[in-house]
C-alpha cells in the first residue's frame, strides 16, 4: 500500500467486501485439501499492490458502462421489432390477448406487471396516480377503452427481462422467426441471447461484478 490515506479513502467509499472480489487474482491459491495453512489467511502474491486491485475495480466499472451502452441499443431494437411485428399482425393491444402466448405462459402475471407499473388496481380500472411518463398520462386523459395503453407505449415502461419472456412465449413460431429475422439469427439463438443479456443487464444495473463472471 503505497498511499495509506488513498487506500483508506477507497475502502471507506467502496467497501472492503466489494473490493475483496477484485483482490482474488492477486492472492495465493489456497493449500490443497487436508494440508494445514501456514501464515496469513489468503496471502498476496509477491509484488501485488492495492493499486492493482483498485485498477481492476475501475476496469470493471468502465466495462459495465460499455456493456450498458450496447445492451441499451439491443433492448430498444428488440422492443421496436417485437411490437411492430405483433401490432401489424394483430392489433395495438395484442399483449392483452392470452391466445397469442404459449399455454404454459402465465399471461395474468404479465398483465399484473403492467397494471402495477401504471398503478392500476385491477382489470378495467383507471390509474390511481399519474405516471412519470407524460405519454402514459395523455392516453388515460384521452381514452377509456381499452383500459391499457397500446403496445408501443407499454414497451417503453417494461424492462428487457419482461420482453425477453414475452418473446420466448409467443405461441406462433412464425412470429418469433419474424422478429429474429430483423437480427439475422435463428429464433432459438435470439431467445437465448435475450435471456443472457437480461442477466448481464441486471448485473450492470445493480453495479455487480461483470469482469471474470461465468455465464451459463
N, C-alpha and C positions, 0 to 999 in steps of 0.2 A: 504494500500500500504506500505509494509514493506521496500521496497527499491525504493525510487522515481527515482533515476538515472537509475536503471534497467527498471523500468516501462516506463520512457521517451524514453529509447533506443528502446524497442519493439514497442511502439506506433509510433515512427518515422519510423521504418523499416517495420512494418506490416500494420500500419494504424489503426486509431480509428474505422473507419466504418467497416473494416473487422473483427476486434476483437469484435465489439459490438454484433454480432450474437452469439458469444460464451458466452456473459455475460447474455443472457436472462434466463438461468436456475437458475442463482444466484440472480435474481431480483424478487421483489414482484409482484404478479399479479395485473393488472390494476383494479381500483374500478369498481363496477357494473355500467352499463349504466345509465346515468342520475344523478349519485351521484358525487358531486364535489370532485376533487382531492385536498388533503391537503399534504403539504410537498413537497419534491423534486420530479421531474419527474422520474419515473422508479426507485424508491429507491431499494437499495440492501438489501437482507436478512441479518439478524444479523450473523456475523462471516464470511461473504463472503470476499474473498481476490482477489487481482489482480493475484496472482499465480494460483488460482483456474481457472480463465479464461484462462490464458496462458497455463496451463497444458491441458485443454480441446482442445485448439487450436493445441497444439503439438500432442495430441492423434489423432485428425482428420487428420493431415498431415501424420502421420505414418500409419493410416488406409488407406489413399489413395495409399500409396506406396504398401501396401499388396494387395489391390484390383487390382492395375495395374499389379502386378506380376501375379495374377490369370487370369485376363482378357486377358493378352498377350497370355497365353497358349491356351485359348479358341479361340481367334481370329486366331492364326496360324493354329490350328486344323481345324477350320471351313473352312478357305481358302483352305487348303490342300484337305480336304474331298470333298468339293464342286467342286473344279477344277478337281480332279481326276475322280469323277463320271461323270461329264459332258464331259470331254475330251474322256473318254473311250466309252461313249455312242454316241458321235457325232464326234467332231474333236477339234484340238487345238485352233481354233478360233470361237468356238460356241457362244461366247458372242456377236459376230458381227451380228448374225442372229436373227432378231426380232421374228421369228416364235417360238423360244424357250421360249418366255415370254408371260404372260397373255396379252390380248388385251388392258387392261387399263394401262399397264406399259409404261412409256414414255421412250422407248428404245433410242430415239435420245438423251435424256439427259445423259444417261449412256455413249454413245459414245462421246458426247461433253465433259464429265468429264474426260474421258481417254485422249482425244486429248489435253485438257487443261493441264493435268498433264505432258504430253510428249511434250508440246509446239508445237503441230501440228496445223497449222492454218485452216485446213479443211480436208474433206474426200479425201483420196488418196494422200495427200501431205506428205512431209518429215518434220521432226522436224526443227524448226528454230534455235535451240541452243542445245548443248549437255545436256543430263540428268545427274543428280547427281549419278545415278546408272550405273556402268560400263556395266552390262549385257544388259541394255537397249541400250546403245550406240553400243555395239557389234552387236546386232540384226540389227540395221539400217546400220551398216557397211557391213554386210554380205548379207542382204536380202532387197528386194524392194517390194515383194508381198507375203502375204498380207501386207498392209501398216501399220498395227498394230501388235505388238508382240503377241506371244501366251498367252493363259490364265494364265499359271503358272508364266509368267513374270509380266503380268498385276496385278496378285494377290498380288505381293509384293509392288505395288505402290499405291493401293487404300485402304482407311480406312475401318474399320469394318462396319460403317454405310452403306457404299455402298454395301458391300457383304451381309449384312443383308437384304437390299432391293432387291438385285438380287435373293437371296434365296426365299424370300417371294413371288416373282413374277414369279417363274418358272412355265411354263404352265402345265407341266405334274406332277400330284400328285405322280406318281411312282418315279420321280426324287427327289422330296422333301423328300419322305419317305426313299429313299436310303441313302441320306445324313444324315437324322435324325437317321437312324439305327446305324450309327457309334457312336452315343452318347447315344444309347439305350433309346430314348424318342420318343414320337409322334411328327409328323411334326408340328402340331399346337403348341405344347409346345415349340419346338425349335424356331419356328418363334417368339413367344412372348418373350422367353428368350433373343434372339438376339436383339430384339427391346429395352428391358430394359437394357441389357448390353451395348448397344451402348450409351444410355443416361448416364449410370454410367461411362463409359469410358471417355466420353466428360467432365463430371464433374471433373474427376481426372486429365485429360489432361490440363484443364484450372484452376486447383488448387481451384476449388469451394468446398463449404462445402458438405461433404458426411454424416457426423455424423448427426443423427436426421432428415434426409431428408425423406420425404414420396415418395414412388414410386408407381405410379398408374398403 
